[in-house]
Amino acid sequence: MASITIRNLDDEVKTRLRVRAAEHHRSMEEEARVILRDAVVPKPSSRNLASIIRSHFGPANGVDLELPPREPGREPPSFD
């Protein structure tokens, strides 16, 4: 694991970090790790598959498919 040193941190920021860490029952070091991890790790998409496909292949991206005309559906079976 790598480590970093943060110099010239404002006293107010350090105080807020200490308070936040205490609220989460963590050390200041662990709280800083969590904050940094949340800031740089990509979040999974909350979009559904249909919206993702539409965003890649929809009319806004130059793909405008013409839908074939609909035909009448079959009659449901009779159970008389």
N, CA, C and O of each residue as an XYZ file, in Angstrom:
320
protein
N       0.836     -1.173      0.000
C       0.000      0.000      0.000
C       0.883      1.240      0.000
O       1.944      1.276      0.624
N       0.419      2.241     -0.709
C       1.139      3.508     -0.770
C       0.696      4.426      0.363
O      -0.357      4.222      0.968
N       1.497      5.422      0.635
C       1.112      6.418      1.632
C       1.400      7.805      1.080
O       2.261      7.975      0.217
N       0.664      8.803      1.590
C       0.889     10.186      1.178
C       0.929     11.064      2.420
O       0.406     10.700      3.474
N       1.551     12.214      2.277
C       1.571     13.220      3.325
C       0.909     14.464      2.766
O       1.211     14.882      1.648
N       0.017     15.053      3.527
C      -0.663     16.271      3.082
C      -0.138     17.420      3.923
O      -0.364     17.483      5.131
N       0.562     18.322      3.267
C       1.136     19.479      3.952
C       0.203     20.678      3.804
O      -0.642     20.723      2.910
N       0.373     21.639      4.694
C      -0.349     22.913      4.654
C      -1.862     22.737      4.681
O      -2.584     23.456      3.990
N      -2.335     21.801      5.463
C      -3.766     21.574      5.624
C      -4.297     22.608      6.609
O      -3.751     22.766      7.701
N      -5.350     23.304      6.231
C      -5.940     24.316      7.113
C      -6.383     23.663      8.420
O      -6.843     22.521      8.437
N      -6.236     24.408      9.508
C      -6.665     23.903     10.813
C      -8.158     23.582     10.817
O      -8.576     22.598     11.426
N      -8.957     24.395     10.149
C     -10.405     24.177     10.098
C     -10.733     22.859      9.390
O     -11.624     22.124      9.816
N     -10.004     22.568      8.303
C     -10.225     21.318      7.574
C      -9.857     20.133      8.454
O     -10.575     19.133      8.480
N      -8.751     20.236      9.171
C      -8.327     19.156     10.054
C      -9.349     18.939     11.168
O      -9.660     17.800     11.518
N      -9.865     20.024     11.717
C     -10.875     19.922     12.769
C     -12.133     19.242     12.247
O     -12.690     18.364     12.906
N     -12.579     19.650     11.060
C     -13.782     19.044     10.472
C     -13.557     17.560     10.162
O     -14.464     16.743     10.323
N     -12.355     17.221      9.720
C     -12.035     15.819      9.454
C     -12.071     15.008     10.751
O     -12.587     13.890     10.776
N     -11.525     15.574     11.819
C     -11.526     14.883     13.109
C     -12.961     14.667     13.609
O     -13.288     13.593     14.114
N     -13.810     15.685     13.470
C     -15.204     15.572     13.900
C     -15.941     14.538     13.050
O     -16.677     13.702     13.573
N     -15.734     14.604     11.735
C     -16.393     13.649     10.829
C     -15.953     12.214     11.153
O     -16.774     11.297     11.186
N     -14.667     12.037     11.386
C     -14.148     10.703     11.726
C     -14.786     10.194     13.016
O     -15.155      9.024     13.111
N     -14.912     11.061     13.993
C     -15.523     10.658     15.263
C     -16.996     10.279     15.065
O     -17.483      9.328     15.676
N     -17.695     11.022     14.213
C     -19.103     10.711     13.946
C     -19.263      9.335     13.300
O     -20.269      8.655     13.502
N     -18.261      8.938     12.525
C     -18.310      7.639     11.850
C     -17.543      6.555     12.613
O     -17.371      5.444     12.113
N     -17.088      6.880     13.810
C     -16.341      5.930     14.656
C     -15.108      5.389     13.933
O     -14.830      4.190     13.949
N     -14.374      6.315     13.296
C     -13.150      5.941     12.580
C     -12.019      6.869     13.003
O     -12.245      7.929     13.587
N     -10.817      6.451     12.697
C      -9.676      7.336     12.903
C      -9.683      8.395     11.803
O     -10.345      8.232     10.778
N      -8.949      9.471     12.021
C      -8.852     10.509     10.990
C      -8.218      9.936      9.722
O      -8.612     10.288      8.610
N      -7.257      9.071      9.893
C      -6.584      8.467      8.746
C      -7.555      7.610      7.924
O      -7.574      7.685      6.696
N      -8.353      6.801      8.612
C      -9.329      5.963      7.908
C     -10.393      6.828      7.234
O     -10.821      6.537      6.117
N     -10.813      7.888      7.915
C     -11.816      8.785      7.329
C     -11.266      9.433      6.064
O     -11.987      9.557      5.074
N     -10.014      9.843      6.079
C      -9.393     10.436      4.883
C      -9.328      9.406      3.755
O      -9.566      9.740      2.594
N      -9.003      8.147      4.097
C      -8.978      7.093      3.067
C     -10.350      6.906      2.436
O     -10.467      6.783      1.217
N     -11.389      6.884      3.267
C     -12.753      6.700      2.763
C     -13.139      7.863      1.851
O     -13.707      7.652      0.779
N     -12.837      9.072      2.269
C     -13.164     10.253      1.456
C     -12.443     10.198      0.119
O     -13.055     10.436     -0.922
N     -11.164      9.890      0.132
C     -10.398      9.812     -1.117
C     -10.898      8.684     -2.005
O     -11.035      8.860     -3.216
N     -11.173      7.522     -1.412
C     -11.682      6.385     -2.197
C     -13.006      6.744     -2.866
O     -13.196      6.475     -4.052
N     -13.918      7.348     -2.109
C     -15.217      7.736     -2.674
C     -15.072      8.770     -3.789
O     -15.874      8.808     -4.722
N     -14.042      9.607     -3.681
C     -13.850     10.664     -4.676
C     -13.282     10.144     -5.994
O     -13.543     10.734     -7.042
N     -12.519      9.064     -5.967
C     -11.837      8.631     -7.192
C     -12.306      7.309     -7.773
O     -12.022      7.023     -8.936
N     -13.017      6.492     -7.001
C     -13.492      5.206     -7.518
C     -14.777      5.439     -8.307
O     -15.712      6.047     -7.788
N     -14.840      4.962     -9.561
C     -16.051      5.177    -10.350
C     -17.247      4.461     -9.733
O     -17.133      3.345     -9.227
N     -18.376      5.119     -9.787
C     -19.613      4.557     -9.254
C     -20.306      3.730    -10.335
O     -20.257      4.097    -11.509
N     -20.945      2.630     -9.965
C     -21.701      1.868    -10.956
C     -22.867      2.711    -11.472
O     -23.443      3.519    -10.744
N     -23.191      2.505    -12.725
C     -24.262      3.267    -13.340
C     -25.609      2.841    -12.774
O     -25.883      1.654    -12.600
N     -26.435      3.829    -12.493
C     -27.777      3.515    -12.008
C     -28.776      3.483    -13.159
O     -29.968      3.260    -12.947
N     -28.287      3.707    -14.378
C     -29.189      3.684    -15.522
C     -29.508      2.240    -15.891
O     -28.702      1.336    -15.672
N     -30.685      2.042    -16.450
C     -31.043      0.691    -16.865
C     -30.523      0.417    -18.276
O     -30.064      1.328    -18.965
N     -30.598     -0.817    -18.689
C     -30.037     -1.232    -19.968
C     -30.673     -0.485    -21.133
O     -29.971     -0.084    -22.060
N     -31.980     -0.293    -21.102
C     -32.661      0.387    -22.206
C     -32.147      1.813    -22.380
O     -31.926      2.251    -23.509
N     -31.953      2.542    -21.289
C     -31.475      3.917    -21.414
C     -30.022      3.965    -21.877
O     -29.635      4.894    -22.586
N     -29.217      2.988    -21.492
C     -27.831      2.932    -21.959
C     -27.795      2.682    -23.457
O     -27.050      3.349    -24.175
N     -28.594      1.725    -23.944
C     -28.645      1.434    -25.384
C     -29.142      2.652    -26.140
O     -28.588      3.012    -27.179
N     -30.194      3.292    -25.619
C     -30.743      4.482    -26.276
C     -29.701      5.594    -26.350
O     -29.639      6.316    -27.345
N     -28.892      5.736    -25.321
C     -27.887      6.802    -25.325
C     -26.793      6.549    -26.362
O     -26.163      7.491    -26.843
N     -26.565      5.280    -26.707
C     -25.542      4.955    -27.701
C     -26.086      4.880    -29.120
O     -25.398      5.240    -30.076
N     -27.320      4.413    -29.255
C     -27.843      4.125    -30.583
C     -29.111      4.889    -30.923
O     -29.732      4.594    -31.944
N     -29.514      5.836    -30.133
C     -30.757      6.568    -30.367
C     -30.620      7.610    -31.455
O     -29.537      7.798    -32.011
N     -31.723      8.295    -31.765
C     -31.728      9.317    -32.817
C     -30.719     10.432    -32.553
O     -30.198     11.019    -33.501
N     -30.435     10.732    -31.309
C     -29.476     11.795    -30.996
C     -28.059     11.431    -31.441
O     -27.210     12.313    -31.570
N     -27.795     10.143    -31.676
C     -26.461      9.701    -32.079
C     -26.415      9.239    -33.532
O     -25.523      8.485    -33.919
N     -27.366      9.686    -34.329
C     -27.329      9.382    -35.757
C     -27.930      8.051    -36.146
O     -27.820      7.664    -37.309
N     -28.548      7.343    -35.252
C     -29.173      6.066    -35.576
C     -30.679      6.255    -35.417
O     -31.196      6.340    -34.303
N     -31.360      6.318    -36.533
C     -32.802      6.505    -36.514
C     -33.415      5.420    -37.386
O     -33.523      5.580    -38.602
N     -33.811      4.333    -36.774
C     -34.348      3.203    -37.518
C     -35.828      3.401    -37.782
O     -36.577      3.875    -36.928
N     -36.223      3.028    -38.979
C     -37.634      3.104    -39.308
C     -38.294      1.799    -38.881
O     -37.830      0.713    -39.230
N     -39.356      1.916    -38.141
C     -40.038      0.731    -37.655
C     -40.966      0.187    -38.736
O     -41.646      0.964    -39.407
N     -41.009     -1.128    -38.918
C     -41.928     -1.705    -39.907
C     -43.364     -1.517    -39.433
O     -43.617     -1.413    -38.233
N     -44.297     -1.473    -40.371
C     -45.694     -1.315    -39.957
C     -46.148     -2.526    -39.155
O     -45.703     -3.648    -39.398
N     -47.013     -2.295    -38.223
C     -47.533     -3.387    -37.396
C     -48.635     -4.110    -38.140
O     -49.429     -3.514    -38.868
N     -48.655     -5.392    -37.935
C     -49.706     -6.211    -38.522
C     -50.690     -6.576    -37.422
O     -50.335     -6.608    -36.244
N     -51.913     -6.848    -37.811
C     -52.861     -7.246    -36.771
C     -52.397     -8.534    -36.096
O     -51.825     -9.417    -36.735
N     -52.650     -8.621    -34.819
C     -52.252     -9.799    -34.058
C     -53.182    -10.973    -34.320
O     -54.244    -10.818    -34.923
N     -52.778    -12.130    -33.867
C     -53.612    -13.320    -34.013
C     -54.786    -13.241    -33.056
O     -54.716    -12.592    -32.013
N     -55.834    -13.894    -33.417
C     -57.001    -14.009    -32.544
C     -56.644    -14.981    -31.418
O     -56.000    -16.001    -31.663
N     -57.046    -14.680    -30.223
C     -56.768    -15.625    -29.143
C     -57.559    -16.904    -29.349
O     -58.651    -16.870    -29.916
N     -57.028    -18.027    -28.901
C     -57.745    -19.297    -29.066
C     -59.050    -19.295    -28.262
O     -59.154    -18.694    -27.193
N     -60.014    -19.977    -28.815
C     -61.310    -20.089    -28.144
C     -61.334    -21.404    -27.371
O     -60.994    -22.456    -27.912
N     -61.733    -21.339    -26.117
C     -61.781    -22.529    -25.265
C     -63.233    -22.918    -24.956
O     -63.551    -23.355    -23.850
N     -64.091    -22.751    -25.945
C     -65.516    -23.101    -25.747
C     -65.719    -24.576    -25.735
O     -66.847    -25.042    -25.581
